[in-house]
Amino acid sequence: MDIPALRRYLLDTGIAVSGELRVELISGGRSNLTFKAYDDVSTWVVRRPPTSGLTPSAHDMAREYTVARGLQGTPVPVAKTVAFDADGVALGAPMTVVEFVDGQVIRDQTDLASLSDEQVSATTSTLVGVLADLHAVDYHAVGLDTFGRPEGFLTRQLKLWAGQWDRVKTRELPDVTALHTALTEALPQSSDASIVHGDFRIDNTILDKTDPTVVRAVVDWELSTLGDPLTDVALMCVYREPIFDLVLGTQAAWTSPRLPSADTLAQAYATASGRDLGAWNFYLGLANFKLGIIGEGITHRALQGSDSGSGAARAAEATPEFMAAGLRALGKASA
């Protein structure tokens, strides 16, 4: 981080800087670099791409900033957007600036242990409500008409993930082909359209420091788009499977048995949103299909020598489990 260049950019954008500007790295690696920047009065979060992979990272940041800007003033809690240097004028790479949201992030089951059972239940209920609020936002009214293409979304999802499997598979798995065929046959003829987060669970939110039942901000919008809201709900539910720990390489908070079951979450969403879950088994099958391929991809990258994190070589062990679960959801037998 070039601190003098950041300071000049903030000042040129009309953002007051009081005293010395200090910057601390919050997270790095192959993803976008995230910094906490602060002066004597204000605190911001600054994100920029790493030195390699500028195009996809810049795209992710633009998507993240665009949806956060659109959601300002809606019931969905997001960080207040401050500035977006899309052309990389200040740092030589695209950069986003949002206000710092102070709170706690519950990532794993150790973090979850700090919450009482009553807090876990109430927090989960709040999170389901936030997802329902997101899907209720009129994306036309908030200027996100061109944020995605909801028409044909499910068809494109199937094609996308089948293609991804061909790129990352480390072995042949007949259940992958079987599930893809079953999903193609069960594809709903029509679906609703909304803003979708694409990766919604507790660790992608910032909770209030003293009251975890209050969501201060939903974060990690890199996969957001316009699409079928039930894909968000099904992913949230399938993330509850203990085998998901292998994909993440940790005992995730969201897989904890202390949380409500997937069925309970789905029913809570239906109640909060007023939506008919419709072809629910299709959505469960699609979510399992996607997560199985994600797990395979993590191991594929590890075998190629990429530093994919702890447990990456074992992530693909979850793939057959997800594929079998997807087939069960659609009433099909595993191969």
C-alpha positions in Angstrom: 0.0 0.0 0.0 1.4 3.4 -1.1 0.1 5.4 1.9 1.0 8.9 0.5 -0.8 8.0 -2.8 -3.9 6.8 -0.8 -3.9 10.0 1.2 -3.7 12.1 -1.9 -6.6 10.1 -3.5 -8.8 10.5 -0.4 -8.2 14.3 -0.3 -8.7 14.7 -4.1 -12.0 12.8 -3.7 -13.2 15.2 -1.1 -12.6 13.0 1.9 -11.1 14.8 4.9 -8.0 13.2 6.4 -7.3 14.4 10.0 -3.7 13.9 11.1 -1.5 11.0 10.0 -3.0 8.3 7.8 -2.1 4.8 9.1 -2.7 1.6 7.2 -2.7 -2.0 8.4 -3.1 -5.2 6.3 -6.2 -7.1 7.4 -6.0 -10.0 4.9 -4.0 -10.9 1.8 -2.9 -13.8 -0.4 -4.3 -14.6 -3.8 -7.5 -12.7 -3.1 -7.9 -9.0 -3.0 -5.8 -7.3 -0.4 -7.8 -5.8 2.4 -6.5 -2.9 4.5 -7.7 -0.9 7.5 -6.9 2.7 6.9 -7.4 5.3 9.6 -6.6 8.8 10.8 -7.3 10.6 14.0 -11.1 10.7 13.3 -12.2 8.2 10.7 -11.6 4.5 9.7 -12.0 3.0 6.3 -11.5 -0.4 4.6 -9.5 -0.2 1.4 -9.4 -3.2 -1.0 -7.1 -3.6 -4.0 -6.0 -6.6 -6.2 -2.7 -8.3 -5.4 0.2 -7.9 -7.9 -1.0 -10.7 -10.1 -4.5 -11.5 -11.4 -5.6 -8.0 -11.8 -8.4 -8.5 -14.2 -10.6 -11.0 -12.2 -9.8 -9.3 -8.9 -10.7 -5.9 -10.3 -13.9 -7.3 -11.7 -14.8 -8.8 -8.3 -14.2 -5.4 -6.6 -16.3 -3.5 -9.1 -19.1 -6.0 -8.5 -18.7 -5.8 -4.8 -18.7 -2.0 -4.8 -21.6 -1.7 -7.2 -24.0 -3.9 -5.2 -23.0 -2.2 -1.9 -23.6 1.2 -3.4 -27.0 0.1 -4.7 -28.0 -1.3 -1.3 -27.4 1.9 0.6 -30.6 3.0 2.4 -32.3 -0.4 2.0 -33.0 -2.8 4.9 -29.9 -4.8 3.9 -27.0 -3.8 6.1 -23.9 -3.0 4.1 -20.8 -0.9 4.7 -21.2 2.7 3.5 -19.4 3.2 0.2 -16.9 6.0 0.0 -15.0 5.8 -3.3 -14.1 3.5 -6.1 -10.9 4.1 -8.3 -11.9 1.8 -11.1 -9.0 2.9 -13.4 -6.3 2.4 -10.8 -5.2 6.1 -11.0 -4.0 6.2 -7.3 -2.3 2.9 -6.8 -1.8 1.6 -10.3 -4.6 -0.9 -9.7 -8.4 -0.6 -9.0 -9.3 0.3 -5.4 -12.4 0.5 -3.3 -12.9 2.5 -0.1 -15.8 1.9 2.3 -16.4 2.8 5.9 -15.0 0.5 8.5 -17.7 -1.6 10.2 -16.7 -2.4 13.8 -18.0 -5.8 14.9 -17.3 -9.5 15.2 -17.1 -12.2 12.6 -18.1 -15.8 13.6 -16.0 -17.9 11.3 -15.5 -21.2 13.1 -16.9 -23.3 15.9 -14.4 -21.8 18.3 -15.9 -18.3 17.6 -19.4 -19.7 17.9 -18.6 -21.0 21.4 -18.7 -17.4 22.6 -22.5 -17.3 21.8 -25.2 -18.8 24.1 -27.7 -21.2 22.6 -30.3 -18.4 22.7 -28.0 -16.1 20.9 -27.2 -18.7 18.2 -30.9 -19.2 17.6 -31.7 -15.5 17.5 -28.7 -14.7 15.3 -29.6 -17.4 12.8 -33.2 -16.1 12.7 -31.8 -12.6 12.0 -29.6 -13.9 9.2 -32.5 -15.6 7.5 -34.4 -12.4 7.7 -31.5 -10.4 6.2 -31.5 -12.8 3.2 -35.2 -12.4 2.8 -34.7 -8.6 2.9 -32.0 -8.8 0.2 -34.3 -10.8 -2.1 -37.1 -8.3 -1.5 -35.1 -5.3 -2.8 -36.4 -3.9 -6.0 -33.2 -4.0 -8.1 -34.7 -1.7 -10.6 -35.4 1.0 -8.0 -31.8 0.9 -6.6 -30.2 1.2 -10.0 -29.0 -2.5 -10.4 -31.0 -3.3 -13.6 -27.8 -4.3 -15.4 -26.1 -6.0 -12.6 -26.9 -9.4 -14.1 -29.1 -11.4 -16.5 -31.8 -13.2 -14.5 -33.3 -14.7 -17.7 -31.9 -18.1 -18.2 -29.9 -17.9 -15.0 -30.5 -21.6 -13.9 -29.6 -22.9 -17.4 -26.3 -20.9 -17.3 -25.5 -22.1 -13.8 -25.8 -25.7 -14.9 -23.6 -25.1 -17.9 -21.1 -23.1 -15.9 -20.6 -25.7 -13.2 -20.5 -28.6 -15.7 -17.8 -26.8 -17.6 -15.9 -26.1 -14.4 -16.0 -29.9 -13.5 -14.3 -30.6 -16.9 -11.5 -28.2 -16.0 -10.8 -29.3 -12.4 -11.7 -33.0 -12.1 -9.0 -35.1 -10.6 -10.8 -38.4 -11.5 -13.9 -39.7 -13.1 -17.1 -39.7 -11.0 -20.2 -41.2 -12.6 -22.4 -39.4 -10.1 -21.3 -36.0 -11.5 -22.7 -36.9 -14.9 -25.8 -38.5 -13.3 -26.6 -35.4 -11.2 -26.0 -33.1 -14.1 -28.5 -35.1 -16.2 -31.0 -35.2 -13.4 -30.7 -31.4 -12.9 -31.2 -30.8 -16.6 -34.3 -32.9 -16.6 -35.7 -31.2 -13.5 -34.9 -27.6 -14.6 -37.8 -25.3 -13.5 -39.6 -23.7 -16.5 -39.7 -20.4 -14.7 -38.1 -18.7 -11.6 -38.1 -15.5 -9.7 -35.4 -12.8 -10.0 -33.7 -10.8 -7.3 -30.3 -9.7 -6.2 -28.5 -12.8 -5.0 -25.5 -12.8 -2.7 -24.0 -16.1 -3.9 -22.2 -17.1 -0.7 -24.5 -16.4 2.2 -23.7 -17.7 5.7 -22.7 -16.4 9.1 -19.0 -15.9 8.4 -19.8 -13.5 5.5 -21.4 -11.1 7.8 -20.2 -8.7 10.5 -22.2 -9.0 13.7 -22.5 -6.4 16.5 -19.7 -6.7 19.0 -22.0 -6.8 22.1 -25.2 -8.1 20.5 -24.6 -10.8 17.9 -28.2 -11.0 17.0 -27.7 -7.6 15.2 -26.1 -7.8 11.7 -24.0 -4.7 11.1 -23.0 -5.6 7.5 -23.2 -8.3 4.9 -19.8 -8.7 3.2 -18.0 -10.7 0.5 -20.3 -9.8 -2.5 -17.9 -11.0 -5.1 -20.3 -13.6 -6.4 -23.4 -11.4 -6.3 -25.6 -11.0 -9.4 -29.2 -10.9 -10.5 -30.6 -14.4 -10.5 -32.9 -16.9 -8.8 -33.2 -16.2 -5.0 -33.8 -19.8 -4.2 -30.2 -20.6 -5.3 -29.1 -18.5 -2.3 -31.4 -20.2 0.1 -30.4 -23.7 -1.1 -26.7 -22.9 -0.8 -27.3 -21.6 2.7 -29.0 -24.8 3.6 -26.4 -27.2 2.0 -23.6 -25.3 3.7 -25.0 -26.8 6.9 -23.7 -30.2 5.9 -20.7 -31.3 8.1 -18.9 -32.5 5.0 -18.6 -28.8 4.1 -15.8 -28.6 6.7 -13.5 -30.5 4.3 -14.1 -27.8 1.6 -13.3 -25.0 4.0 -10.5 -26.7 5.8 -11.9 -25.9 9.2 -14.7 -26.6 11.6 -17.0 -23.9 10.2 -19.5 -22.1 12.5 -22.2 -22.7 9.9 -21.8 -26.5 10.1 -22.2 -26.6 13.8 -25.0 -28.9 15.2 -25.9 -26.0 17.5 -27.5 -24.2 14.5 -31.0 -25.1 13.2 -31.3 -27.9 10.6 -31.4 -27.1 6.9 -35.1 -27.9 6.7 -35.7 -25.5 9.6 -33.7 -22.7 7.8 -35.7 -23.3 4.6 -39.0 -23.1 6.4 -37.9 -19.9 8.2 -36.9 -18.3 4.9 -40.3 -19.2 3.4 -42.1 -17.7 6.3 -39.9 -14.5 6.4 -40.0 -14.0 2.6 -43.5 -15.2 1.8 -42.0 -17.1 -1.1 -43.1 -20.5 -2.3 -40.0 -22.8 -2.3 -41.4 -24.4 -5.5 -39.1 -27.0 -7.0 -37.0 -27.1 -3.8 -35.4 -30.4 -4.6 -33.9 -29.1 -7.8 -32.3 -26.2 -5.9 -30.9 -28.6 -3.3 -29.5 -30.7 -6.1 -27.9 -27.7 -7.8 -26.3 -26.5 -4.6 -24.8 -29.9 -3.9 -23.6 -30.0 -7.5 -21.9 -26.7 -7.1 -20.3 -27.4 -3.7 -18.9 -30.7 -4.9 -17.2 -29.1 -7.8 -15.8 -26.3 -5.6 -14.3 -29.0 -3.4 -12.8 -30.7 -6.4 -11.4 -27.5 -7.7 -9.6 -26.7 -4.4 -7.8 -30.1 -4.5 -7.1 -29.6 -8.2 -5.3 -26.4 -7.5 -3.4 -27.9 -4.6 -2.2 -30.8 -6.8 -1.0 -28.2 -9.3 1.1 -26.6 -6.6 -1.1 -23.7 -5.7 -1.0 -22.8 -2.0 -4.8 -23.4 -1.5 -4.7 -23.4 2.3 -4.8 -26.0 5.1 -6.5 -29.3 4.1 -6.8 -28.3 0.4 -5.6 -31.8 -0.7 -8.5 -33.4 1.1 -11.3 -31.0 -0.1 -12.2 -33.3 -3.0 -13.1 -36.1 -0.5 -16.3 -34.1 -0.1 -17.2 -34.2 -3.8 -18.7 -37.7 -3.9 -20.7 -36.9 -0.8 -22.2 -33.8 -2.3 -23.0 -35.5 -5.6 -24.8 -38.4 -3.8 -26.7 -35.9 -1.7 -27.8 -34.1 -4.8 -29.0 -37.3 -6.4 -31.0 -38.2 -3.3 -32.6 -34.7 -3.3 -33.9 -35.5 -6.8 -35.0 -39.0 -5.9 -32.3 -40.6 -7.9 -30.0 -43.5 -6.9 -26.3 -43.0 -6.7 -24.3 -44.7 -9.5 
